[in-house]
Amino acid sequence: MPTVEETFIENRHRVQPNHTNNYETAHGGIVMKWMDEVGAMAAMRFAGETCVTASIDQMNFRRPIPQGDTAFIQAYVFDHGETSIKVRLRAFREQPRSGERTLTTESVFVFVALGDDGKPTEVPELTVDSELDADLQSDALEWVENE
């Protein structure tokens, strides 16, 4: 049974000109794509199966990520159903030279685990056995309740 922490994945993308809109900031659809990819990785690590996006509960764009900065994406599983997996996702603007981060985007994506036959398949139980696991899960559940 995987733990919350074992599903925690981080990834970075440098915002290039082909990722930007007319304002020279990352296009929201590009940020969403990056979040979807990292979220799927977290879901697959949890389920041990191929996972596909089923829904996006909410997507809050709070600040832009300028061209030349780094989009830093965090994802982890915090809840699940029989075949579905809820993943908490956050994107940050990261300064390439200093590493300073500012939260830009938050969401919860729901993925469905697929078996070899391409049909939904059961996922394991999520284990919360450390203080970090509990903190991550609590943070995600609180965000869902307040958004």
C-alpha positions in Angstrom: 0.0 0.0 0.0 1.6 3.2 -1.1 2.0 6.2 1.2 1.1 9.8 0.3 4.8 10.7 0.3 5.6 7.9 -2.1 3.4 9.5 -4.7 4.9 13.0 -4.3 6.5 14.1 -7.6 8.1 17.4 -8.6 9.1 18.5 -12.1 10.3 21.7 -13.8 9.7 23.3 -17.2 11.6 26.3 -18.5 9.0 28.7 -20.0 10.2 29.3 -23.6 8.7 31.7 -26.2 6.6 28.8 -27.7 4.9 28.3 -24.3 3.8 31.9 -24.0 0.7 34.0 -24.8 0.6 37.6 -26.0 1.8 38.9 -22.6 5.0 36.8 -22.7 3.8 34.7 -19.8 3.1 30.9 -19.8 -0.2 30.2 -21.6 -2.7 28.7 -19.1 -3.3 25.7 -21.3 0.4 24.9 -21.3 0.6 25.1 -17.5 -2.5 22.8 -17.3 -0.8 20.3 -19.6 2.3 20.2 -17.5 0.2 19.8 -14.4 -1.7 17.0 -16.0 1.5 15.1 -17.0 3.0 15.4 -13.5 -0.4 14.5 -11.9 -0.7 11.4 -14.1 2.8 10.3 -12.9 1.8 10.6 -9.3 -1.4 8.7 -10.0 0.5 5.9 -11.8 3.0 5.6 -9.1 0.1 5.1 -6.6 -1.9 2.7 -8.7 0.8 0.8 -10.4 -1.3 1.0 -13.5 -1.8 3.3 -16.5 -3.9 6.3 -15.4 -5.9 8.7 -17.5 -7.4 12.1 -16.6 -11.1 11.9 -15.7 -11.8 15.4 -14.5 -10.4 18.6 -13.2 -12.3 19.7 -10.1 -11.1 23.3 -10.2 -8.2 25.3 -11.7 -7.1 28.5 -10.0 -4.7 30.7 -11.9 -3.4 33.2 -9.3 -0.3 34.6 -10.9 1.5 34.4 -14.3 4.8 32.7 -15.0 7.0 34.9 -17.2 9.0 33.7 -20.1 12.4 32.7 -19.0 11.3 31.6 -15.5 10.7 28.0 -14.5 7.4 26.4 -13.9 7.8 24.2 -10.9 5.0 21.6 -10.6 4.2 19.5 -7.5 1.7 16.6 -7.4 0.7 13.9 -4.9 -2.2 11.5 -4.3 -4.3 12.4 -1.3 -7.5 10.4 -1.7 -9.0 7.7 -3.9 -12.2 5.8 -4.8 -12.5 2.2 -6.1 -10.8 3.0 -9.5 -10.3 6.8 -9.2 -7.4 8.8 -7.8 -7.4 12.4 -6.5 -4.2 14.3 -7.0 -3.4 17.7 -5.5 -1.4 19.8 -7.9 0.4 23.1 -7.5 2.5 25.1 -9.9 5.0 27.7 -8.8 7.0 30.4 -10.6 10.6 29.6 -9.8 13.4 32.2 -10.4 16.1 30.3 -12.3 19.0 32.0 -10.5 17.8 32.2 -6.9 15.3 29.2 -6.8 12.8 31.6 -5.1 9.2 30.3 -5.6 5.8 31.9 -5.8 2.6 29.9 -6.0 0.8 30.5 -9.3 -1.7 27.8 -9.9 -3.7 25.2 -7.8 -6.0 22.3 -8.7 -7.2 18.8 -8.0 -7.2 16.4 -10.9 -9.0 13.1 -10.8 -7.5 10.2 -12.7 -8.8 6.7 -13.4 -6.6 3.6 -13.3 -6.8 1.3 -16.3 -6.0 -2.3 -16.5 -4.3 -4.1 -19.4 -7.7 -4.5 -21.0 -8.1 -0.7 -21.0 -11.0 -0.8 -18.5 -11.1 0.9 -15.1 -9.4 -1.3 -12.4 -9.2 -1.1 -8.7 -6.5 0.9 -6.9 -4.8 0.0 -3.6 -5.5 1.7 -0.3 -3.6 4.9 0.4 -1.4 4.7 3.5 -0.9 7.7 5.8 1.8 6.6 8.2 4.0 9.7 8.8 3.6 13.3 9.9 4.4 14.4 6.3 1.7 12.1 4.9 -0.8 13.5 7.3 0.2 17.1 6.6 0.0 16.7 2.8 -3.4 15.0 3.0 -4.7 17.5 5.4 -3.6 20.4 3.2 -5.2 18.9 0.1 -8.5 18.2 1.9 -8.6 21.7 3.4 -8.0 23.2 0.0 -10.8 21.2 -1.5 -13.2 22.3 1.3 -12.3 26.0 0.9 -12.3 26.3 -2.9 
